[in-house]
């Protein structure tokens, strides 16, 4: 056999071995090296210009002087990777192996996908059909699958509860929930255990109970809850 042939066979064997090697151990090693404190998590949002002040109508319908514009974070893939890698590590430590990550559209799709990538899990999402969250597009959850619900931001927990209710219509076992930031101070009731990279207690008010300084500022509604999937 010629030297060239031997080299070609060696390269081919190495390429085949690389294709056959699992990716998860390498990603697990990276996960083990990265944690984010709550302060570091908020620093990522500040650096992205995602901590906004003013008068905002949240997706929940409540009003607040602070809005977390997570899409400013998600437009930066490297920043999103850092946050979701840390969230995946925290979720795996709390809940063990995850088979499927389910997120609510629209805001949960990006963090759900990226968190699932670091968990070595499948990423799917629910979207609204006639006002209610449903799994669409042929998405399925296999019997016995360990399911993690991933959100971007939790305020009242309504979107999370709606997402969990949609998941409950399918086989599988919901092991818990995870989010980047829980702005309810941990008080929002989900019905399952949760983990968050940062937990804040940011006041939010019904429209008929606004403090004077907030009522004097024009309101902006930046949320996406009313959007329907196509």
WOTAKA-V538602 format. One record per residue. N is the residue number from 1. RES is the residue in three letters. PHI is phi in whole degrees, 0 to 359 (999 if undefined). BURIAL is + if it has 16 or more other ideal C-beta (glycine too) atoms within 10 Angstrom, else -. D_LAST is the distance of its C-alpha to the last C-alpha in whole Angstrom. Layout:
n-><N	N>
res-><RES	RES>
phi-><PHI	PHI>
burial-><BURIAL	BURIAL>
d_last-><D_LAST	D_LAST>
//
This chain:
n-><1	2	3	4	5	6	7	8	9	10	11	12	13	14	15	16	17	18	19	20	21	22	23	24	25	26	27	28	29	30	31	32	33	34	35	36	37	38	39	40	41	42	43	44	45	46	47	48	49	50	51	52	53	54	55	56	57	58	59	60	61	62	63	64	65	66	67	68	69	70	71	72	73	74	75	76	77	78	79	80	81	82	83	84	85	86	87	88	89	90	91	92	93	94	95	96	97	98	99	100	101	102	103	104	105	106	107	108	109	110	111	112	113	114	115	116	117	118	119	120	121	122	123	124	125	126	127	128	129	130	131	132	133	134	135	136	137	138	139	140	141	142	143	144	145	146	147	148	149	150	151	152	153	154	155	156	157	158	159	160	161	162	163	164	165	166	167	168	169	170	171	172	173	174	175	176	177	178	179	180	181	182	183	184	185	186	187	188	189	190	191	192	193	194	195	196	197	198	199	200	201	202	203	204	205	206	207	208	209	210	211	212	213	214	215	216	217	218	219	220	221	222	223	224	225	226	227	228	229	230>
res-><UNK	UNK	UNK	UNK	UNK	UNK	UNK	UNK	UNK	UNK	UNK	UNK	UNK	UNK	UNK	UNK	UNK	UNK	UNK	UNK	UNK	UNK	UNK	UNK	UNK	UNK	UNK	UNK	UNK	UNK	UNK	UNK	UNK	UNK	UNK	UNK	UNK	UNK	UNK	UNK	UNK	UNK	UNK	UNK	UNK	UNK	UNK	UNK	UNK	UNK	UNK	UNK	UNK	UNK	UNK	UNK	UNK	UNK	UNK	UNK	UNK	UNK	UNK	UNK	UNK	UNK	UNK	UNK	UNK	UNK	UNK	UNK	UNK	UNK	UNK	UNK	UNK	UNK	UNK	UNK	UNK	UNK	UNK	UNK	UNK	UNK	UNK	UNK	UNK	UNK	UNK	UNK	UNK	UNK	UNK	UNK	UNK	UNK	UNK	UNK	UNK	UNK	UNK	UNK	UNK	UNK	UNK	UNK	UNK	UNK	UNK	UNK	UNK	UNK	UNK	UNK	UNK	UNK	UNK	UNK	UNK	UNK	UNK	UNK	UNK	UNK	UNK	UNK	UNK	UNK	UNK	UNK	UNK	UNK	UNK	UNK	UNK	UNK	UNK	UNK	UNK	UNK	UNK	UNK	UNK	UNK	UNK	UNK	UNK	UNK	UNK	UNK	UNK	UNK	UNK	UNK	UNK	UNK	UNK	UNK	UNK	UNK	UNK	UNK	UNK	UNK	UNK	UNK	UNK	UNK	UNK	UNK	UNK	UNK	UNK	UNK	UNK	UNK	UNK	UNK	UNK	UNK	UNK	UNK	UNK	UNK	UNK	UNK	UNK	UNK	UNK	UNK	UNK	UNK	UNK	UNK	UNK	UNK	UNK	UNK	UNK	UNK	UNK	UNK	UNK	UNK	UNK	UNK	UNK	UNK	UNK	UNK	UNK	UNK	UNK	UNK	UNK	UNK	UNK	UNK	UNK	UNK	UNK	UNK	UNK	UNK	UNK	UNK	UNK	UNK>
phi-><999	287	299	296	294	298	296	298	295	295	296	299	294	294	296	297	295	295	294	280	287	291	280	305	302	295	293	297	297	293	300	297	270	236	229	235	284	304	295	292	298	294	297	296	293	296	297	275	71	262	262	257	240	159	227	236	263	283	302	287	95	284	252	211	272	232	231	262	275	298	294	293	284	288	286	250	301	293	293	299	299	301	293	286	296	294	293	299	298	293	294	294	295	277	241	82	297	244	262	221	254	241	231	274	284	260	296	273	294	294	294	296	297	290	294	299	302	283	272	67	248	280	244	226	214	259	217	280	226	56	88	244	291	217	281	235	60	82	296	223	240	287	305	84	294	270	249	244	269	243	246	274	233	253	245	266	89	298	300	296	296	295	296	296	295	293	296	296	282	237	295	112	234	284	265	167	229	216	212	290	226	256	270	271	70	84	269	296	271	252	91	221	293	222	231	216	288	213	240	239	241	261	300	221	231	292	300	266	222	281	295	306	294	283	297	281	254	302	268	239	244	266	286	232	298	281	291	246	287	263>
burial-><-	-	-	-	-	-	-	-	-	-	-	-	-	-	-	-	-	-	-	-	-	-	-	-	-	-	+	+	-	-	+	-	-	-	-	+	-	-	-	-	+	+	-	+	+	-	-	+	-	+	-	-	-	-	+	+	+	+	+	+	-	+	+	+	+	-	+	+	+	+	-	+	+	+	-	-	-	-	+	+	-	+	+	+	+	+	+	+	+	+	+	+	-	-	+	-	-	+	+	+	+	+	+	+	+	+	+	+	+	+	+	+	+	+	+	+	+	+	+	+	+	+	+	+	+	+	+	+	-	-	-	-	+	-	+	-	-	-	+	-	+	-	-	-	+	+	+	+	+	+	+	+	+	+	+	+	+	+	+	+	+	+	+	+	-	+	+	-	-	+	-	+	-	+	+	+	+	+	+	+	+	+	+	+	-	-	-	+	-	+	-	+	-	+	+	+	+	+	+	+	-	-	-	+	-	-	-	-	-	+	-	-	-	+	-	-	-	-	-	-	-	-	+	-	+	-	-	-	-	->
d_last-><59	59	57	54	53	54	52	49	49	49	46	44	45	44	41	40	41	39	36	37	38	35	33	33	37	37	34	36	39	37	35	39	40	37	37	36	38	36	38	36	33	33	35	32	30	33	33	29	30	27	30	30	32	32	30	27	25	23	20	22	24	27	29	30	32	30	27	26	23	22	20	24	25	22	22	25	25	29	29	25	27	30	29	27	30	32	29	29	33	33	31	33	36	35	33	34	32	29	27	23	21	18	17	15	12	12	15	17	15	17	21	19	19	23	24	24	25	28	28	28	25	22	19	16	13	12	9	9	9	11	13	14	13	13	13	10	10	14	15	18	21	25	28	30	27	28	25	25	22	22	21	21	23	25	26	26	24	22	19	21	22	19	18	21	21	18	20	23	21	22	25	26	28	27	29	28	26	26	25	27	28	29	30	31	34	33	33	30	30	27	30	30	32	30	31	30	32	33	33	34	35	33	34	31	32	31	31	34	36	36	39	40	39	36	36	37	35	32	28	25	22	20	18	14	14	13	9	7	4	0>
//
